[in-house]
Amino acid sequence: MIIKSELDKFKESFSKCMIGKRVRLTSNGGRKRLIVYEGIVEGCYPNVFSVRYTRGSAKDDVVSYSYIDVLTGKVRIYTLQEENKSEAAS
């Protein structure tokens, strides 16, 4: 069971560290399907966070997940290295 104080700590640290970061989200789509999104964390709200990603050629979409999904492991979130940062370091 998730304690409310643990959830509040997670929300606070997530909103400070992840807004504007490039991430990869993976979640279970049912029937052995894995759904993967790569995009930028756009906003953190009281119960959910949103990620803007590009689907297809040029259309941007937004997907939202709850913090509880991340804490329970239903959604996994990984930060991605910015390509521009690695090129600038060279």
C-alpha positions as CSV (number, residue, x, y, z in Angstrom):
1,M,0.0,0.0,0.0
2,I,1.2,3.5,-0.8
3,I,1.3,6.0,2.0
4,K,0.1,9.5,1.2
5,S,3.3,11.1,2.5
6,E,5.3,8.9,0.1
7,L,3.1,10.0,-2.8
8,D,3.4,13.6,-1.9
9,K,7.2,13.3,-1.8
10,F,7.2,11.6,-5.2
11,K,5.0,14.3,-6.7
12,E,7.2,17.1,-5.4
13,S,10.5,15.6,-6.5
14,F,9.0,14.6,-9.9
15,S,7.8,18.1,-10.6
16,K,11.1,19.7,-9.7
17,C,13.3,17.2,-11.6
18,M,11.3,16.1,-14.6
19,I,9.6,19.0,-16.3
20,G,11.2,19.7,-19.6
21,K,13.2,16.4,-19.6
22,R,13.1,13.9,-22.5
23,V,11.7,10.6,-21.2
24,R,10.6,7.1,-22.4
25,L,7.4,5.7,-20.9
26,T,6.5,2.1,-21.1
27,S,3.2,0.6,-20.0
28,N,1.2,-2.6,-20.4
29,G,-1.3,-2.4,-23.2
30,G,-2.9,-5.8,-22.5
31,R,-2.7,-9.0,-24.3
32,K,1.1,-9.0,-24.2
33,R,1.3,-5.6,-25.8
34,L,3.8,-3.0,-24.6
35,I,3.1,0.6,-25.2
36,V,6.1,2.9,-25.5
37,Y,6.1,6.7,-25.8
38,E,9.1,9.0,-26.1
39,G,8.6,12.7,-25.4
40,I,9.1,15.6,-23.1
41,V,7.4,16.0,-19.7
42,E,5.2,19.0,-20.2
43,G,3.4,19.5,-17.0
44,C,2.8,18.1,-13.5
45,Y,-0.7,18.5,-12.0
46,P,-2.1,17.4,-8.6
47,N,-2.9,13.8,-9.7
48,V,-1.3,13.3,-13.1
49,F,1.7,14.3,-15.3
50,S,1.6,14.8,-19.0
51,V,4.1,14.0,-21.8
52,R,4.1,15.5,-25.2
53,Y,5.3,13.2,-28.0
54,T,5.3,13.2,-31.8
55,R,3.3,10.5,-33.6
56,G,3.9,10.0,-37.2
57,S,5.3,12.8,-39.3
58,A,4.6,16.1,-37.4
59,K,1.5,15.8,-35.2
60,D,2.1,16.2,-31.5
61,D,0.0,14.4,-29.0
62,V,-0.2,14.4,-25.2
63,V,-0.4,11.4,-22.9
64,S,-1.1,11.6,-19.2
65,Y,-0.4,9.1,-16.4
66,S,-1.0,9.2,-12.7
67,Y,1.8,9.2,-10.2
68,I,0.3,6.1,-8.6
69,D,0.9,4.2,-11.9
70,V,4.6,5.0,-11.7
71,L,4.8,4.1,-8.0
72,T,3.1,0.8,-8.4
73,G,5.1,-0.1,-11.5
74,K,2.3,-0.1,-14.0
75,V,4.2,2.6,-15.9
76,R,8.0,2.8,-16.1
77,I,9.7,6.0,-16.9
78,Y,13.3,6.4,-18.1
79,T,15.1,9.6,-18.7
80,L,16.8,9.9,-22.1
81,Q,20.1,11.7,-22.8
82,E,19.8,14.8,-25.0
83,E,21.5,14.3,-28.3
84,N,22.5,18.0,-28.4
85,K,24.3,17.7,-25.1
86,S,26.5,14.8,-26.2
87,E,27.3,16.6,-29.5
88,A,28.3,19.8,-27.6
89,A,30.6,17.8,-25.3
90,S,32.5,16.3,-28.2
